[in-house]
Amino acid sequence: MKINVRYYKTAGITVQVNSDFQMTENTFHPKFKLFQVNGPGKETIVINHHFHSPNLFENSNLIENEIYNKDPWQIFKTKDLWIYKYTPSLTETSGYPVIGVFNNDHTAIKIYAPGIDETRYKKSRFNALTLFNSDQILFSKLLCERKGLILHSNGFDISGNGILLTGKSGAGKSTLSNMLKNKGFTILCDDRMFIRQKEAFYIYGSWCHGTVPDVSANFAPLKAIFFLEQSKYNLIQKINNKNEIFQKLITSVVRPFLGREEWNLTLKTLEALVNSTKCYIIKFDLSGKICDLISELFNNDKNVG
């Protein structure tokens, strides 16, 4: 049987997708075209799409390895495998039941979707390469083992400077993001930002966005993190207390299904992020003047970040 292959890349990680069925322009959402590359890279993981049952659950011992069970997820962990069973609820507007069998480091993946025939596969415009509702589970694991993490935040490229906007629900991420977009700045991703430390910390656009489908395949060196507060005036105030920054950021970390070792890696990365990145409180009104203050911050302080 001919295997159909495509490649997609974000955060320096190339995802090779092999499928038993032919992939068309409508198999995946159009956003994936931004991330498509011609071949494998230095760090390549492989996802194989199959369309039959894996018969895993005929093994009664597997049920004893269940570590999570809350709709729509059921998760099992054995010595060598992670098994994710995704069952969309009746209220879901799209999606199919899928079982994913991952090796321990999530670099070799078998996806089983017996409810998807070739006709559906060709036109479903899937939002995730795993065929789940998101690829967040995959990248949470991959990034934590590569000095990275996922942060609930919006990411922007401000003239070559990567910034993150974060804060409590209702703090104004969407409001300020719209202001920045209207100024012509590039949004990398909404609500789920990939962060990775190489020689410095970088932020990456990805296809794992929130409710706003604005994405970019670009990346930028992380120069500042802004914690948002809506106000009747505009102010950017630096935070010097590292412990305060850590406590603010840890509430924004996307919490994957990780063991103790992975969480230790995530916390270590978060500590390095706090120690190397300038952080600010931003208070802003609806006038849009805060965008000019952000631009001035980078123009006046060449050492931001």
Secondary structure, DSSP 8 states (H G I E B T S, - for coil): ---EEEEEEETTEEEEEEESS---TTTB-GGGGGGEESS--SSEEEEEEE-S---GGGSGGGGGGEEEEETTEEEEE-SSEEEEEE---TT-SS---EEEEEETTSSEEEEE-TT--HHHHHH--BS-TTSSS-SHHHHHHHHHTTTEEEEESEEEEETTEEEEEE-STTSSHHHHHHHHHHTT-EEEESSEEEEEESSSEEEE--S---SS----S-EEEEEEEEEEEE-SS-EEEEE--HHHHHHHHHTTB---S--HHHHHHHHHHHHHHHHHSEEEEEEE-SSSHHHHHHHHHHHH-TT--
